[in-house]
Amino acid sequence: MSRQTNDSELRWFIRRNLAVILFLVAASGGLYFLYQDFIAAEQRPFTVQEGGQSAESVDGLAPQIGEEGYVAVGNVGQQFVQSPGPLKIAIVVGHRASDAGAVCDDGLQEVMINESVAQRVLVELESEGLPVSLLSEFDARLNGFSSDLLVSLHSDSCTPLDPSFTGYKTTVNQSPQSPQLKACIEQNYAQQTGLPIHPTTITDDMIFYHAFNKVSAESPAILLEMGFMYNDRELLTTNSDAVVQGVVNGILCYLQSQS
């Protein structure tokens, strides 16, 4: 009689708590499969996702789990290839959102020339798949700006001067890469435009150009005076294809030298 009572109580207990019992069984089964998957994962080759690619361990060596749980592989410093960050090219439109710059007697403003050339340089570089930002003269983004290169486009005086006042000129910041940027811009700009360099009219405002002190010290930056608005006017306006191509080729030259 006692055994029948116990069996009845057991069946009653099971019926009353059936949902709880089924849940515990299912949970136990799930934990078991998770544990088996964890053990299998520890035995797979070690990979790290970087930029959407898997980086396998060096020379095919599978990493080992040491006694204290650290991952030990040979030559960790050479294990992964660093992917470069996004390329940044900045073009400053000289005098934009600031003032007109130099002005000719007929009303032609320097900022108009600078804007036109900068917009076309932007189109050409973007057609090469390169990301470009156009900045104003005193753009707030210049402060601490870090880029692969910065080019500030300006045009020189429209004052009537003798024919010797023709040509371009450049100044650069103190970045270690600036001499290479300067060489590429000057070589390609002269080749495309046929203009000579005119170093005798470089001013302190060019040498100590305000943007040079604002951008990151590692970012190469150059100021390019594209020509004189009086004697080089036709080149800077109606025949500006050569001007645009000179700037574009100079930038591409520099980027190729750094790749």
Sequence and secondary structure as in RCSB ss.txt:
>XXXX:A:sequence
MSRQTNDSELRWFIRRNLAVILFLVAASGGLYFLYQDFIAAEQRPFTVQEGGQSAESVDGLAPQIGEEGYVAVGN
VGQQFVQSPGPLKIAIVVGHRASDAGAVCDDGLQEVMINESVAQRVLVELESEGLPVSLLSEFDARLNGFSSDLL
VSLHSDSCTPLDPSFTGYKTTVNQSPQSPQLKACIEQNYAQQTGLPIHPTTITDDMIFYHAFNKVSAESPAILLE
MGFMYNDRELLTTNSDAVVQGVVNGILCYLQSQS
>XXXX:A:secstr
 HHHHHHHHHHHHHHHTHHHHHHHHHHHHHHHHHHHHHHHHHTS  EEEETTEEEE GGG   EE TTS EE S 
GGGSS        EEEEETTTTT   SB TTS BHHHHHHHHHHHHHHHHHHTT  EEEE TT GGGTT   SEE
EEEEEE  S   TT   BEEEE S TTHHHHHHHHHHHHHHHH   B GGG  HHHHT GGGGTS TTS EEEEE
EEETTTTHHHHTTTTHHHHHHHHHHHHHHHHHH 
